[in-house]
Amino acid sequence: MTTDGCVFCRIAARELDASVVLESATVLAFLDADPVTPGHVLVVPRAHLPTLADLDEDIAAEMFLVARSVAGALRQSSLRCDGVNLFYADG
């Protein structure tokens, strides 16, 4: 399900360009267009699920696994990676 105006839904539907680094049937990870730091990656559900309460356990677990995989790739890359922060914007 997509919601008009939701930039993440539009990226997931491929209506907007994004540099995708990892994807599955339910989760998409892509580089932030306005990164806070080099390697800033967003991990989002493909479905419009704006709050933490909207995520079922399977999607939440997959989001974490994708974030963990991306973090490992960042640590192995040539980018300086002193640490990894996980942040969930609820709403």
N, CA and C atoms as a LAMMPS dump frame, in Angstrom:
ITEM: TIMESTEP
0
ITEM: NUMBER OF ATOMS
273
ITEM: BOX BOUNDS ff ff ff
-5.0000000000000000e+02 5.0000000000000000e+02
-5.0000000000000000e+02 5.0000000000000000e+02
-5.0000000000000000e+02 5.0000000000000000e+02
ITEM: ATOMS id mol type element x y z
1 1 1 N 0.844 -1.168 0
2 1 2 C 0 0 0
3 1 3 C 0.896 1.239 0
4 2 1 N 0.597 2.194 -0.867
5 2 2 C 1.319 3.454 -0.884
6 2 3 C 0.372 4.568 -0.478
7 3 1 N 0.943 5.626 0.023
8 3 2 C 0.173 6.788 0.417
9 3 3 C 0.702 7.985 -0.367
10 4 1 N -0.204 8.681 -1.062
11 4 2 C 0.199 9.85 -1.839
12 4 3 C 0.946 10.83 -0.949
13 5 1 N 2.025 11.349 -1.458
14 5 2 C 2.789 12.336 -0.713
15 5 3 C 3.861 11.753 0.185
16 6 1 N 3.806 10.485 0.488
17 6 2 C 4.832 9.869 1.333
18 6 3 C 6.05 9.578 0.457
19 7 1 N 7.14 10.281 0.735
20 7 2 C 8.34 10.13 -0.081
21 7 3 C 8.878 8.701 -0.021
22 8 1 N 8.773 8.05 1.127
23 8 2 C 9.276 6.682 1.251
24 8 3 C 8.444 5.708 0.414
25 9 1 N 7.135 5.893 0.386
26 9 2 C 6.275 5.061 -0.466
27 9 3 C 6.612 5.273 -1.936
28 10 1 N 6.877 6.511 -2.312
29 10 2 C 7.216 6.822 -3.699
30 10 3 C 8.565 6.223 -4.083
31 11 1 N 9.509 6.207 -3.158
32 11 2 C 10.805 5.569 -3.425
33 11 3 C 10.609 4.055 -3.542
34 12 1 N 9.857 3.47 -2.624
35 12 2 C 9.616 2.023 -2.652
36 12 3 C 8.905 1.59 -3.932
37 13 1 N 8.021 2.46 -4.445
38 13 2 C 7.289 2.166 -5.683
39 13 3 C 8.113 2.508 -6.927
40 14 1 N 9.339 3.005 -6.715
41 14 2 C 10.259 3.403 -7.791
42 14 3 C 9.739 4.599 -8.594
43 15 1 N 8.894 5.409 -7.965
44 15 2 C 8.45 6.653 -8.592
45 15 3 C 9.505 7.737 -8.445
46 16 1 N 10.35 7.628 -7.427
47 16 2 C 11.459 8.547 -7.197
48 16 3 C 12.756 7.755 -7.22
49 17 1 N 13.811 8.377 -7.737
50 17 2 C 15.113 7.721 -7.781
51 17 3 C 15.727 7.617 -6.391
52 18 1 N 16.444 6.55 -6.179
53 18 2 C 17.184 6.352 -4.932
54 18 3 C 18.342 5.407 -5.223
55 19 1 N 19.405 5.572 -4.46
56 19 2 C 20.551 4.668 -4.549
57 19 3 C 20.326 3.525 -3.571
58 20 1 N 19.719 2.465 -4.077
59 20 2 C 19.35 1.317 -3.254
60 20 3 C 20.602 0.496 -2.961
61 21 1 N 20.792 0.165 -1.683
62 21 2 C 21.945 -0.645 -1.302
63 21 3 C 21.553 -2.074 -0.936
64 22 1 N 20.292 -2.276 -0.574
65 22 2 C 19.81 -3.616 -0.238
66 22 3 C 18.294 -3.581 -0.281
67 23 1 N 17.692 -4.645 -0.771
68 23 2 C 16.234 -4.701 -0.781
69 23 3 C 15.747 -6.128 -0.657
70 24 1 N 14.546 -6.241 -0.14
71 24 2 C 13.868 -7.532 -0.059
72 24 3 C 12.416 -7.284 -0.47
73 25 1 N 11.598 -8.285 -0.329
74 25 2 C 10.18 -8.131 -0.679
75 25 3 C 9.472 -7.137 0.235
76 26 1 N 9.966 -6.957 1.458
77 26 2 C 9.257 -6.106 2.416
78 26 3 C 10.051 -4.91 2.927
79 27 1 N 11.365 -4.855 2.659
80 27 2 C 12.225 -3.8 3.213
81 27 3 C 13.125 -3.239 2.116
82 28 1 N 13.376 -1.942 2.201
83 28 2 C 14.243 -1.262 1.249
84 28 3 C 15.266 -0.439 2.018
85 29 1 N 16.548 -0.54 1.644
86 29 2 C 17.615 0.263 2.247
87 29 3 C 18.25 1.081 1.135
88 30 1 N 18.37 2.396 1.353
89 30 2 C 18.904 3.278 0.325
90 30 3 C 19.656 4.435 0.968
91 31 1 N 20.572 5.01 0.193
92 31 2 C 21.353 6.144 0.676
93 31 3 C 20.465 7.367 0.831
94 32 1 N 20.669 8.112 1.896
95 32 2 C 19.924 9.343 2.135
96 32 3 C 20.349 10.394 1.115
97 33 1 N 19.386 11.121 0.543
98 33 2 C 19.682 12.153 -0.444
99 33 3 C 20.387 13.356 0.181
100 34 1 N 20.192 13.564 1.468
101 34 2 C 20.82 14.67 2.197
102 34 3 C 21.456 14.092 3.454
103 35 1 N 22.569 13.352 3.286
104 35 2 C 23.12 12.584 4.406
105 35 3 C 23.681 13.437 5.537
106 36 1 N 23.471 12.964 6.747
107 36 2 C 24.071 13.575 7.931
108 36 3 C 25.572 13.298 7.928
109 37 1 N 25.935 12.084 7.547
110 37 2 C 27.332 11.671 7.433
111 37 3 C 27.465 10.797 6.188
112 38 1 N 28.674 10.632 5.649
113 38 2 C 28.855 9.707 4.53
114 38 3 C 28.395 8.3 4.929
115 39 1 N 27.677 7.644 4.035
116 39 2 C 27.185 6.303 4.333
117 39 3 C 25.838 6.286 5.031
118 40 1 N 25.198 7.444 5.189
119 40 2 C 23.886 7.535 5.84
120 40 3 C 22.863 6.763 5.009
121 41 1 N 22.357 5.683 5.57
122 41 2 C 21.428 4.794 4.88
123 41 3 C 20.106 4.766 5.635
124 42 1 N 19.02 4.815 4.889
125 42 2 C 17.679 4.673 5.455
126 42 3 C 17.187 3.254 5.19
127 43 1 N 16.61 2.634 6.195
128 43 2 C 16.011 1.306 6.06
129 43 3 C 14.539 1.474 6.364
130 44 1 N 13.697 1.216 5.354
131 44 2 C 12.26 1.46 5.502
132 44 3 C 11.464 0.239 5.053
133 45 1 N 10.28 0.061 5.63
134 45 2 C 9.399 -0.987 5.108
135 45 3 C 8.837 -0.537 3.767
136 46 1 N 8.587 -1.458 2.871
137 46 2 C 7.992 -1.096 1.581
138 46 3 C 6.55 -0.614 1.754
139 47 1 N 5.857 -1.156 2.714
140 47 2 C 4.476 -0.743 2.987
141 47 3 C 4.482 0.546 3.804
142 48 1 N 3.431 1.328 3.694
143 48 2 C 3.311 2.567 4.459
144 48 3 C 2.962 2.207 5.909
145 49 1 N 3.987 2.204 6.743
146 49 2 C 3.838 1.847 8.153
147 49 3 C 4.54 2.932 8.971
148 50 1 N 3.872 4.069 9.218
149 50 2 C 4.545 5.233 9.785
150 50 3 C 4.907 5.151 11.263
151 51 1 N 4.289 4.269 12.029
152 51 2 C 4.618 4.208 13.45
153 51 3 C 5.141 2.824 13.815
154 52 1 N 5.878 2.78 14.889
155 52 2 C 6.427 1.521 15.368
156 52 3 C 5.315 0.511 15.654
157 53 1 N 4.193 0.993 16.142
158 53 2 C 3.066 0.107 16.436
159 53 3 C 2.479 -0.53 15.173
160 54 1 N 2.728 0.092 14.004
161 54 2 C 2.213 -0.45 12.737
162 54 3 C 3.015 -1.651 12.248
163 55 1 N 4.238 -1.803 12.721
164 55 2 C 5.092 -2.895 12.259
165 55 3 C 4.715 -4.203 12.931
166 56 1 N 4.56 -5.251 12.125
167 56 2 C 4.4 -6.549 12.777
168 56 3 C 5.792 -7.08 13.093
169 57 1 N 5.855 -8.133 13.872
170 57 2 C 7.145 -8.641 14.335
171 57 3 C 8.059 -9.073 13.192
172 58 1 N 7.479 -9.644 12.137
173 58 2 C 8.3 -10.116 11.018
174 58 3 C 8.97 -8.959 10.283
175 59 1 N 8.218 -7.892 10.006
176 59 2 C 8.798 -6.739 9.307
177 59 3 C 9.816 -6.044 10.206
178 60 1 N 9.498 -5.885 11.479
179 60 2 C 10.437 -5.253 12.408
180 60 3 C 11.738 -6.052 12.465
181 61 1 N 11.633 -7.356 12.527
182 61 2 C 12.828 -8.204 12.576
183 61 3 C 13.62 -8.094 11.278
184 62 1 N 12.941 -8.073 10.152
185 62 2 C 13.645 -7.96 8.879
186 62 3 C 14.321 -6.596 8.749
187 63 1 N 13.667 -5.541 9.203
188 63 2 C 14.288 -4.215 9.169
189 63 3 C 15.586 -4.217 9.976
190 64 1 N 15.564 -4.842 11.126
191 64 2 C 16.766 -4.9 11.958
192 64 3 C 17.855 -5.724 11.279
193 65 1 N 17.482 -6.847 10.682
194 65 2 C 18.471 -7.68 9.991
195 65 3 C 19.097 -6.939 8.81
196 66 1 N 18.279 -6.198 8.061
197 66 2 C 18.803 -5.411 6.948
198 66 3 C 19.732 -4.323 7.483
199 67 1 N 19.324 -3.629 8.562
200 67 2 C 20.169 -2.593 9.158
201 67 3 C 21.494 -3.194 9.62
202 68 1 N 21.442 -4.36 10.188
203 68 2 C 22.662 -5.039 10.652
204 68 3 C 23.572 -5.382 9.481
205 69 1 N 22.995 -5.846 8.393
206 69 2 C 23.769 -6.175 7.202
207 69 3 C 24.401 -4.921 6.599
208 70 1 N 23.631 -3.836 6.512
209 70 2 C 24.147 -2.581 5.979
210 70 3 C 25.279 -2.062 6.869
211 71 1 N 25.108 -2.141 8.177
212 71 2 C 26.151 -1.694 9.11
213 71 3 C 27.441 -2.473 8.886
214 72 1 N 27.321 -3.778 8.691
215 72 2 C 28.502 -4.596 8.423
216 72 3 C 29.185 -4.195 7.127
217 73 1 N 28.391 -3.903 6.103
218 73 2 C 28.956 -3.478 4.821
219 73 3 C 29.655 -2.129 4.957
220 74 1 N 29.063 -1.218 5.73
221 74 2 C 29.695 0.089 5.942
222 74 3 C 31.036 -0.061 6.642
223 75 1 N 31.085 -0.941 7.62
224 75 2 C 32.341 -1.161 8.352
225 75 3 C 33.421 -1.76 7.448
226 76 1 N 33.022 -2.517 6.441
227 76 2 C 33.971 -3.13 5.514
228 76 3 C 34.341 -2.203 4.35
229 77 1 N 33.602 -1.105 4.197
230 77 2 C 33.83 -0.197 3.069
231 77 3 C 35.01 0.73 3.345
232 78 1 N 35.323 1.541 2.37
233 78 2 C 36.414 2.51 2.517
234 78 3 C 35.974 3.761 3.278
235 79 1 N 34.683 3.883 3.594
236 79 2 C 34.208 5.027 4.369
237 79 3 C 34.691 4.937 5.812
238 80 1 N 34.997 6.076 6.388
239 80 2 C 35.33 6.097 7.81
240 80 3 C 34.053 5.767 8.58
241 81 1 N 34.129 4.781 9.426
242 81 2 C 32.947 4.331 10.166
243 81 3 C 33.356 4.052 11.612
244 82 1 N 33.343 5.105 12.425
245 82 2 C 33.703 4.956 13.834
246 82 3 C 32.599 4.297 14.645
247 83 1 N 31.393 4.347 14.128
248 83 2 C 30.26 3.76 14.831
249 83 3 C 29.046 3.731 13.932
250 84 1 N 28.014 3.062 14.397
251 84 2 C 26.749 2.955 13.677
252 84 3 C 25.642 3.322 14.635
253 85 1 N 24.762 4.202 14.19
254 85 2 C 23.612 4.581 14.995
255 85 3 C 22.353 4.049 14.338
256 86 1 N 21.489 3.458 15.128
257 86 2 C 20.179 3.034 14.647
258 86 3 C 19.15 3.961 15.265
259 87 1 N 18.297 4.515 14.421
260 87 2 C 17.293 5.482 14.853
261 87 3 C 15.989 5.155 14.145
262 88 1 N 14.895 5.128 14.874
263 88 2 C 13.592 4.886 14.261
264 88 3 C 12.721 6.122 14.464
265 89 1 N 12.292 6.739 13.376
266 89 2 C 11.422 7.908 13.436
267 89 3 C 9.976 7.403 13.497
268 90 1 N 9.372 7.488 14.643
269 90 2 C 8.006 6.997 14.857
270 90 3 C 7.01 8.11 14.538
271 91 1 N 6.419 8.017 13.352
272 91 2 C 5.439 9.026 12.941
273 91 3 C 5.991 9.953 11.913
